[in-house]
């Protein structure tokens, strides 16, 4: 991602978020990865990162997730281990053992197929590696959990340590006897014994040092005390020293063999190290997300901003400590309105709202969950430009305003339609008249380049320009006129007033000063803000009315289509009933054929040839008439031309048999016939006897018998009401359930999402109005959970 200026991370406080992330990592490698975390511009990579963090957070919330504990960076140990003949130290092998045991826990966690499916994104990381069980076992045979060489690492080491232990006990017994002997003689000081040069010695006053046979290892600083190793233990201590040297040689041999055993697996251990470091970062993201009450937004490859209930992450954490509420905001910027011109009083929250947008965007593109509603939709930007705060420079001889112009020039040179621009106090720093005009020109250039952005300002000309210009929308921070205090609520669609005179009055300025200021400001200047507010309010009301009408029109169109479809189904059903009656009549005429033949034979025998001919002709005409009617009805029902221009049926299409309503998938097409798979059957059917279905959801895989073949075959049991208004959900749900009842459906699936629960309540309200014993439930979490209602009819 391209950033302008270079300190954009600091301006947007993204560096503080990375610092919080580092604090939550368990090891140095994870902390290093957190410090180097940078936004991605690849939507697949971003979604993969978000899925990993979401799975880890969900697993931790469910108390069903492994933990990445403290670990050391073993890069140096692995580098040295690659050198043939190099022997790792006990501490180095202990570090490797901690790492391998963590890797073992992670691989064991994903041993069950259920967890592999539940945590698919995390398992994809582990699946790339193979864990060598013998590695940690080989280390544990040599080193215990405290990082000390085990006595049973070899038979020789066990023998040596037994001898050392025996000699140490002998030293202890002999030393006690010597102490007792010389204490009775009065040769020892108050502090009986000490250690010097690794040897256990007696503390002897200098006047008695000639009376004790042994080696003098040291004297006190005053020279009044000598430290003597008595003769009786010198030989034993020498034996212990020899055994300790043997112990060191045996330990070195054991470590050399162990190092040789591990050397071929350096690449494996490197893979485990990188995996644990990466999972450490994922765990830190999940921990921080839980503290921020963050969610996973939807991510689109197109640049867009659709924030619902957004909160500044750092402000939220700060307020949380003091039990204060952080006021959320909603902001939607799309191709129609890409730039928000944000105005309002000082200290009203403009800068915080603007920074929130930039910070949330950077966090999402770094694969972090953010403090927004889960229904939020955020796009991907390739560039983020931020002009925030005072950037004057003595070294570069730049004033505040000069630095802003420099930024503006760089923005205009590099900006495109995948750029997010964030500017605070746009146009300030110079004369308001000329500064406002220059700012308007820069804004025009940015809008021409189709950038997305949030810009804060106090200038009225910029508010007017935003009102008149396509692609830019005004917004304001709400201000309570009665209490003269900000509410920190973002209102998109109308500009905010600076409330300069009201705030000045509250601050205690004399009335004479305020009256003078009002006169100097002029009526026209004072009326601009109010005019903008009025115009914007009228515009917003008109847009809301148009939106409501469009929504009602959509609902009406949906109801009309539903009615037409029901009417068409009823008409088909009526024709079917008529067809069945005609077919029955045709069968009944066939039933009397034999009787008619007997009658005609009788007439012929009675020489009434003409009467016989007439009777045979009348019977034949009756059968032909009923037969024609049956054929016509069949053509009308099954082969009536479609109102839509359908494409020819191809292999892989889902089709329905016109007669019977059974559905299946086309396996192959040969001239005028097709092979259709219906359940476990393979049928060869004429193409004219088939019609396409909308999708696979209409297939009837189970063998069944139903009197309402058309209704069941065409009805889809899934309804998605996300994004609809409350009233629209009521109307759409009613039409959906009515069709389900007519189609004799057994189960319905209504997707309403979680959100605030408004859509779910609308669905339940409409279902409660029916005089039917519906059973309501929710599927498992991985299939939608509380965001989906299952209705058993």
DAHUZI-V78011 format. One record per residue. PSI is psi as a letter, one per 20 degrees, with the letter a starting at -180 (999 if undefined). OMEGA is omega in degrees with one decimal (* if undefined). Layout:
psi:PSI omega:OMEGA
psi:PSI omega:OMEGA
This chain:
psi:p omega:178.4
psi:p omega:-178.5
psi:p omega:173.2
psi:p omega:-12.5
psi:a omega:-175.1
psi:h omega:-178.1
psi:k omega:-178.6
psi:h omega:178.0
psi:g omega:-179.7
psi:h omega:-180.0
psi:h omega:-178.9
psi:j omega:178.6
psi:k omega:177.1
psi:h omega:178.1
psi:h omega:178.4
psi:h omega:176.7
psi:g omega:178.2
psi:h omega:177.7
psi:g omega:177.0
psi:h omega:179.7
psi:g omega:179.2
psi:h omega:-178.5
psi:h omega:-176.0
psi:j omega:175.6
psi:q omega:-176.6
psi:h omega:-176.6
psi:r omega:-177.6
psi:h omega:-178.9
psi:g omega:176.3
psi:h omega:178.8
psi:h omega:178.7
psi:h omega:178.3
psi:h omega:178.4
psi:g omega:-179.1
psi:h omega:-177.9
psi:j omega:-177.4
psi:p omega:-179.1
psi:q omega:-178.3
psi:q omega:175.4
psi:q omega:175.8
psi:j omega:179.9
psi:o omega:-173.0
psi:h omega:179.2
psi:g omega:179.4
psi:g omega:179.4
psi:g omega:-180.0
psi:h omega:178.0
psi:g omega:177.9
psi:g omega:-178.2
psi:h omega:178.4
psi:g omega:179.5
psi:g omega:-178.7
psi:g omega:-179.3
psi:g omega:178.8
psi:g omega:179.5
psi:g omega:179.5
psi:g omega:-178.7
psi:g omega:178.7
psi:h omega:178.5
psi:g omega:177.6
psi:h omega:-179.7
psi:j omega:-176.7
psi:l omega:-178.8
psi:l omega:-177.7
psi:q omega:176.4
psi:r omega:179.5
psi:p omega:174.0
psi:o omega:-178.7
psi:a omega:-179.0
psi:q omega:179.0
psi:r omega:-178.9
psi:q omega:174.1
psi:o omega:-176.4
psi:k omega:-178.0
psi:g omega:-179.2
psi:g omega:178.5
psi:g omega:179.5
psi:h omega:179.0
psi:g omega:179.6
psi:h omega:-178.8
psi:h omega:179.1
psi:i omega:-179.6
psi:p omega:-177.9
psi:p omega:177.4
psi:i omega:-179.1
psi:p omega:-178.2
psi:p omega:178.1
psi:q omega:177.4
psi:r omega:177.9
psi:g omega:-178.0
psi:h omega:178.7
psi:g omega:178.4
psi:h omega:177.1
psi:g omega:176.4
psi:g omega:178.7
psi:h omega:-178.4
psi:g omega:177.1
psi:g omega:-179.3
psi:g omega:-177.9
psi:h omega:178.3
psi:h omega:176.0
psi:g omega:178.7
psi:h omega:179.4
psi:g omega:178.5
psi:g omega:-179.0
psi:g omega:-179.4
psi:h omega:177.3
psi:h omega:179.4
psi:g omega:-178.4
psi:k omega:179.4
psi:h omega:-178.6
psi:q omega:-179.3
psi:h omega:179.8
psi:g omega:179.2
psi:h omega:178.0
psi:h omega:179.7
psi:h omega:-178.9
psi:g omega:-178.6
psi:m omega:-172.8
psi:g omega:-177.5
psi:g omega:178.7
psi:h omega:179.5
psi:h omega:178.1
psi:h omega:177.5
psi:g omega:-176.2
psi:h omega:-174.8
psi:h omega:-177.9
psi:i omega:-176.6
psi:q omega:174.1
psi:p omega:-177.6
psi:p omega:177.1
psi:o omega:-175.8
psi:h omega:-174.6
psi:h omega:-175.4
psi:g omega:-179.2
psi:h omega:178.3
psi:g omega:179.4
psi:g omega:179.2
psi:g omega:-177.2
psi:h omega:175.7
psi:i omega:-176.2
psi:g omega:-173.5
psi:p omega:179.6
psi:a omega:-174.5
psi:h omega:178.7
psi:j omega:179.0
psi:j omega:-179.2
psi:q omega:178.6
psi:p omega:-178.9
psi:q omega:179.1
psi:h omega:-179.2
psi:j omega:177.1
psi:h omega:173.8
psi:q omega:178.9
psi:h omega:-178.5
psi:g omega:179.1
psi:h omega:177.8
psi:g omega:179.5
psi:g omega:-178.2
psi:g omega:-177.8
psi:h omega:174.6
psi:g omega:178.6
psi:g omega:178.0
psi:g omega:178.9
psi:g omega:179.4
psi:g omega:179.7
psi:h omega:179.2
psi:h omega:177.1
psi:h omega:177.8
psi:g omega:176.5
psi:g omega:-178.5
psi:g omega:-177.9
psi:g omega:-178.0
psi:g omega:-178.1
psi:h omega:179.2
psi:g omega:179.7
psi:g omega:179.3
psi:g omega:178.7
psi:g omega:-178.6
psi:g omega:-179.0
psi:g omega:-175.1
psi:h omega:176.7
psi:g omega:178.4
psi:h omega:179.8
psi:i omega:178.9
psi:k omega:-178.4
psi:i omega:-173.6
psi:q omega:176.8
psi:r omega:-179.6
psi:g omega:175.1
psi:o omega:-168.1
psi:g omega:-172.4
psi:r omega:179.4
psi:a omega:176.9
psi:p omega:175.1
psi:p omega:179.4
psi:k omega:179.6
psi:j omega:-178.8
psi:q omega:176.7
psi:p omega:-172.4
psi:r omega:175.8
psi:q omega:174.7
psi:o omega:-171.9
psi:p omega:173.2
psi:q omega:-172.6
psi:h omega:-177.5
psi:i omega:-179.4
psi:j omega:-172.1
psi:h omega:179.0
psi:i omega:-176.7
psi:i omega:-178.9
psi:p omega:179.8
psi:p omega:179.2
psi:a omega:-178.0
psi:p omega:175.8
psi:o omega:-178.3
psi:h omega:-174.7
psi:r omega:173.0
psi:q omega:178.1
psi:r omega:-177.8
psi:h omega:-179.8
psi:i omega:-178.7
psi:j omega:-177.5
psi:i omega:-177.4
psi:p omega:175.3
psi:q omega:-178.8
psi:o omega:-169.2
psi:p omega:171.0
psi:o omega:-174.4
psi:q omega:-178.5
psi:h omega:-172.8
psi:h omega:-175.7
psi:i omega:-176.4
psi:g omega:-178.6
psi:g omega:179.5
psi:g omega:179.4
psi:h omega:176.8
psi:h omega:176.6
psi:g omega:179.1
psi:g omega:179.7
psi:g omega:178.7
psi:g omega:179.4
psi:h omega:179.0
psi:h omega:175.5
psi:g omega:175.8
psi:h omega:179.5
psi:g omega:179.7
psi:g omega:179.6
psi:h omega:179.8
psi:h omega:177.6
psi:g omega:178.9
psi:g omega:178.7
psi:g omega:-179.8
psi:g omega:-179.5
psi:h omega:178.3
psi:g omega:178.4
psi:g omega:179.7
psi:g omega:178.0
psi:g omega:178.0
psi:h omega:178.4
psi:h omega:-176.8
psi:h omega:-171.6
psi:g omega:-179.0
psi:i omega:-174.7
psi:k omega:-179.5
psi:g omega:-179.4
psi:h omega:177.5
psi:g omega:-177.8
psi:h omega:176.2
psi:g omega:177.2
psi:g omega:177.8
psi:g omega:179.2
psi:g omega:-178.8
psi:h omega:178.6
psi:g omega:-178.4
psi:g omega:178.7
psi:g omega:-179.6
psi:g omega:178.6
psi:h omega:173.4
psi:g omega:178.1
psi:g omega:178.4
psi:g omega:178.7
psi:g omega:178.9
psi:g omega:177.0
psi:g omega:-179.3
psi:g omega:179.1
psi:g omega:179.8
psi:h omega:178.5
psi:h omega:179.2
psi:h omega:179.9
psi:h omega:179.5
psi:i omega:-172.8
psi:l omega:-174.9
psi:q omega:-180.0
psi:r omega:176.9
psi:o omega:178.1
psi:r omega:171.7
psi:q omega:-177.9
psi:p omega:-179.5
psi:q omega:179.8
psi:h omega:178.9
psi:q omega:176.0
psi:p omega:179.0
psi:q omega:175.8
psi:o omega:178.6
psi:m omega:-174.7
psi:p omega:173.5
psi:p omega:179.7
psi:l omega:179.1
psi:q omega:177.8
psi:q omega:175.9
psi:o omega:-172.7
psi:g omega:-176.8
psi:h omega:177.4
psi:h omega:179.0
psi:g omega:179.4
psi:h omega:179.2
psi:g omega:179.6
psi:h omega:-179.3
psi:h omega:179.2
psi:h omega:-176.4
psi:j omega:178.0
psi:k omega:179.9
psi:q omega:179.4
psi:p omega:174.3
psi:p omega:-176.5
psi:p omega:179.9
psi:r omega:177.3
psi:q omega:174.2
psi:p omega:178.5
psi:p omega:177.8
psi:o omega:176.3
psi:o omega:-179.9
psi:a omega:-178.1
psi:h omega:-178.4
psi:g omega:176.6
psi:o omega:-173.6
psi:h omega:-174.8
psi:p omega:176.0
psi:p omega:174.5
psi:o omega:-170.0
psi:p omega:-179.3
psi:r omega:-178.4
psi:r omega:-175.0
psi:q omega:173.4
psi:q omega:-178.3
psi:k omega:179.6
psi:i omega:177.0
psi:j omega:-178.5
psi:g omega:-176.6
psi:h omega:179.0
psi:g omega:179.5
psi:g omega:-179.9
psi:g omega:179.5
psi:h omega:179.5
psi:g omega:-179.6
psi:g omega:-179.3
psi:g omega:-177.9
psi:g omega:178.0
psi:h omega:180.0
psi:g omega:178.7
psi:g omega:-178.9
psi:g omega:179.7
psi:g omega:-177.8
psi:i omega:170.8
psi:j omega:178.7
psi:k omega:179.0
psi:q omega:172.8
psi:q omega:-173.5
psi:r omega:-175.9
psi:m omega:176.1
psi:r omega:173.5
psi:q omega:-176.9
psi:i omega:179.5
psi:i omega:178.4
psi:q omega:178.7
psi:p omega:-177.1
psi:p omega:-179.6
psi:a omega:-179.5
psi:p omega:178.2
psi:q omega:178.8
psi:i omega:-180.0
psi:q omega:173.9
psi:p omega:179.5
psi:p omega:-178.1
psi:p omega:175.2
psi:n omega:-173.1
psi:p omega:173.3
psi:a omega:-177.6
psi:o omega:-178.7
psi:k omega:179.0
psi:q omega:-175.5
psi:p omega:176.5
psi:h omega:-177.4
psi:g omega:-178.4
psi:j omega:179.4
psi:l omega:-179.6
psi:p omega:171.0
psi:r omega:178.7
psi:g omega:-177.1
psi:h omega:178.5
psi:h omega:179.4
psi:h omega:177.6
psi:h omega:177.7
psi:h omega:177.7
psi:g omega:177.7
psi:g omega:-178.8
psi:g omega:178.7
psi:g omega:179.8
psi:h omega:177.8
psi:g omega:-177.7
psi:h omega:-179.5
psi:h omega:-171.6
psi:i omega:-172.0
psi:q omega:173.4
psi:a omega:-174.7
psi:j omega:175.3
psi:k omega:-177.4
psi:p omega:174.3
psi:p omega:-177.1
psi:p omega:179.8
psi:o omega:-177.1
psi:p omega:-179.5
psi:p omega:179.6
psi:l omega:-175.9
psi:p omega:175.5
psi:i omega:-176.7
psi:r omega:176.0
psi:i omega:179.8
psi:a omega:-180.0
psi:p omega:-175.5
psi:h omega:-177.0
psi:g omega:-179.1
psi:h omega:179.0
psi:g omega:178.3
psi:h omega:179.8
psi:g omega:179.4
psi:g omega:178.6
psi:h omega:178.8
psi:g omega:177.9
psi:g omega:177.9
psi:g omega:178.3
psi:g omega:178.0
psi:g omega:179.3
psi:g omega:178.9
psi:g omega:178.9
psi:h omega:177.7
psi:h omega:180.0
psi:j omega:174.1
psi:k omega:177.7
psi:r omega:170.0
psi:q omega:180.0
psi:r omega:173.1
psi:p omega:-176.3
psi:p omega:177.7
psi:q omega:-178.5
psi:r omega:170.8
psi:i omega:-171.5
psi:p omega:-178.7
psi:h omega:-178.1
psi:h omega:178.0
psi:h omega:176.3
psi:g omega:179.0
psi:g omega:179.7
psi:g omega:179.0
psi:h omega:180.0
psi:h omega:-174.7
psi:i omega:-169.1
psi:p omega:176.7
psi:p omega:179.7
psi:i omega:-178.8
psi:p omega:179.2
psi:q omega:177.1
psi:q omega:174.6
psi:q omega:-178.6
psi:q omega:174.3
psi:p omega:-175.1
psi:q omega:-177.5
psi:p omega:-179.5
psi:o omega:-178.1
psi:h omega:-176.6
psi:g omega:-178.0
psi:i omega:-177.3
psi:l omega:178.8
psi:q omega:-179.1
psi:q omega:175.8
psi:i omega:179.0
psi:k omega:178.2
psi:p omega:178.9
psi:p omega:178.0
psi:o omega:179.3
psi:p omega:177.4
psi:i omega:178.2
psi:q omega:-179.1
psi:r omega:177.1
psi:q omega:176.9
psi:q omega:178.2
psi:h omega:-179.7
psi:k omega:-174.8
psi:g omega:-176.9
psi:h omega:179.6
psi:g omega:-179.9
psi:h omega:178.3
psi:h omega:178.6
psi:h omega:179.4
psi:h omega:-178.7
psi:i omega:176.0
psi:j omega:177.3
psi:q omega:-179.8
psi:q omega:180.0
psi:h omega:-178.3
psi:h omega:179.4
psi:g omega:-178.1
psi:g omega:179.6
psi:g omega:178.0
psi:g omega:-178.6
psi:h omega:179.5
psi:g omega:179.1
psi:g omega:-178.6
psi:h omega:-179.2
psi:h omega:178.8
psi:q omega:-178.2
psi:g omega:-177.1
psi:g omega:-178.1
psi:h omega:-178.5
psi:h omega:-175.3
psi:i omega:-174.9
psi:g omega:-178.0
psi:g omega:-179.0
psi:h omega:178.3
psi:g omega:179.7
psi:g omega:179.6
psi:g omega:-179.6
psi:g omega:179.8
psi:g omega:-177.4
psi:h omega:178.1
psi:g omega:178.8
psi:g omega:179.4
psi:g omega:-178.9
psi:g omega:178.1
psi:g omega:178.5
psi:g omega:-179.8
psi:h omega:178.5
psi:h omega:178.0
psi:g omega:178.1
psi:g omega:179.9
psi:g omega:177.8
psi:g omega:178.8
psi:g omega:178.2
psi:h omega:-180.0
psi:g omega:178.4
psi:h omega:178.7
psi:g omega:177.9
psi:g omega:179.2
psi:g omega:179.4
psi:g omega:178.7
psi:g omega:179.7
psi:g omega:178.5
psi:h omega:178.4
psi:g omega:178.7
psi:g omega:179.3
psi:g omega:179.6
psi:g omega:-179.8
psi:h omega:179.6
psi:g omega:177.0
psi:g omega:178.7
psi:g omega:179.8
psi:g omega:178.8
psi:g omega:178.6
psi:h omega:179.7
psi:g omega:177.7
psi:g omega:179.2
psi:g omega:178.8
psi:g omega:179.2
psi:h omega:178.0
psi:g omega:-179.8
psi:g omega:178.6
psi:g omega:178.1
psi:g omega:179.1
psi:h omega:179.4
psi:g omega:-179.7
psi:g omega:178.1
psi:h omega:177.5
psi:g omega:178.9
psi:h omega:179.4
psi:h omega:178.4
psi:h omega:-179.6
psi:h omega:177.4
psi:h omega:177.8
psi:h omega:-178.1
psi:h omega:-177.9
psi:j omega:-178.3
psi:g omega:-176.7
psi:g omega:179.6
psi:h omega:-179.8
psi:h omega:178.2
psi:g omega:177.8
psi:g omega:-179.7
psi:g omega:-179.1
psi:h omega:178.8
psi:h omega:-179.3
psi:g omega:179.4
psi:h omega:179.0
psi:h omega:178.8
psi:h omega:179.6
psi:j omega:177.2
psi:k omega:177.6
psi:m omega:-174.2
psi:g omega:-176.5
psi:g omega:178.9
psi:h omega:-179.8
psi:g omega:179.2
psi:g omega:-179.8
psi:g omega:-179.1
psi:h omega:179.1
psi:g omega:179.4
psi:g omega:-178.9
psi:g omega:179.8
psi:g omega:-179.5
psi:g omega:179.6
psi:h omega:179.4
psi:g omega:-179.9
psi:g omega:-179.2
psi:h omega:179.6
psi:g omega:178.8
psi:h omega:178.8
psi:g omega:177.8
psi:g omega:179.6
psi:g omega:178.2
psi:g omega:180.0
psi:g omega:-179.7
psi:g omega:179.1
psi:g omega:178.8
psi:g omega:178.8
psi:g omega:-178.6
psi:h omega:-175.6
psi:g omega:-170.2
psi:h omega:-172.1
psi:j omega:177.7
psi:p omega:-178.9
psi:p omega:179.7
psi:q omega:177.9
psi:h omega:-178.1
psi:q omega:176.3
psi:n omega:-178.2
psi:q omega:175.8
psi:q omega:179.1
psi:q omega:178.7
psi:p omega:-178.4
psi:q omega:174.1
psi:p omega:-178.4
psi:i omega:177.6
psi:q omega:174.2
psi:p omega:-172.4
psi:r omega:176.1
psi:p omega:174.9
psi:p omega:-177.5
psi:h omega:178.4
psi:o omega:177.3
psi:h omega:175.6
psi:j omega:178.7
psi:q omega:-178.3
psi:q omega:-179.5
psi:a omega:-177.9
psi:p omega:-179.2
psi:p omega:178.3
psi:g omega:179.9
psi:q omega:179.1
psi:p omega:178.9
psi:o omega:-178.3
psi:d omega:-174.9
psi:j omega:-179.6
psi:q omega:179.0
psi:q omega:173.9
psi:p omega:-175.2
psi:p omega:176.3
psi:o omega:178.5
psi:o omega:-176.5
psi:c omega:178.2
psi:j omega:-176.5
psi:q omega:174.0
psi:o omega:-174.1
psi:q omega:172.1
psi:o omega:-171.4
psi:q omega:174.3
psi:q omega:-178.9
psi:h omega:-178.4
psi:i omega:179.0
psi:j omega:-178.1
psi:q omega:170.3
psi:q omega:-177.7
psi:q omega:169.5
psi:r omega:-173.4
psi:g omega:-178.6
psi:a omega:-174.5
psi:h omega:-177.2
psi:i omega:-177.9
psi:i omega:-175.7
psi:q omega:174.1
psi:n omega:-174.9
psi:h omega:-177.3
psi:q omega:176.3
psi:p omega:-178.0
psi:r omega:176.2
psi:p omega:-178.2
psi:q omega:177.0
psi:i omega:-178.1
psi:m omega:-172.5
psi:g omega:-176.1
psi:g omega:-177.8
psi:g omega:-178.2
psi:h omega:-175.5
psi:h omega:-174.9
psi:i omega:-175.1
psi:p omega:175.0
psi:p omega:-172.3
psi:j omega:-179.2
psi:p omega:177.6
psi:p omega:179.2
psi:o omega:-177.5
psi:j omega:-179.9
psi:p omega:180.0
psi:i omega:-179.7
psi:r omega:173.0
psi:r omega:-176.1
psi:g omega:-178.1
psi:h omega:-179.5
psi:h omega:178.0
psi:g omega:179.2
psi:g omega:-177.5
psi:g omega:-177.7
psi:g omega:179.3
psi:g omega:179.2
psi:g omega:179.0
psi:h omega:-178.5
psi:g omega:-178.5
psi:h omega:177.3
psi:g omega:178.5
psi:h omega:180.0
psi:g omega:179.4
psi:h omega:178.9
psi:h omega:-177.3
psi:j omega:-178.3
psi:k omega:179.4
psi:q omega:-177.4
psi:h omega:-176.8
psi:q omega:178.1
psi:q omega:178.5
psi:o omega:-177.3
psi:o omega:-179.2
psi:o omega:-178.9
psi:i omega:-179.2
psi:r omega:-179.0
psi:f omega:176.8
psi:c omega:179.6
psi:i omega:179.6
psi:j omega:-176.9
psi:g omega:-177.7
psi:h omega:178.5
psi:g omega:178.6
psi:h omega:179.0
psi:g omega:179.0
psi:g omega:-178.4
psi:h omega:178.6
psi:g omega:-178.0
psi:h omega:179.5
psi:h omega:-178.8
psi:i omega:-178.5
psi:i omega:-179.3
psi:q omega:178.6
psi:l omega:-177.7
psi:q omega:-179.8
psi:m omega:179.5
psi:q omega:172.1
psi:p omega:-175.9
psi:p omega:178.0
psi:r omega:177.6
psi:q omega:177.3
psi:r omega:175.5
psi:r omega:-176.2
psi:g omega:-177.4
psi:i omega:178.5
psi:j omega:175.8
psi:h omega:177.2
psi:c omega:-177.4
psi:i omega:179.1
psi:i omega:-178.3
psi:p omega:175.2
psi:p omega:176.4
psi:p omega:-178.5
psi:o omega:175.5
psi:p omega:-176.6
psi:999 omega:*
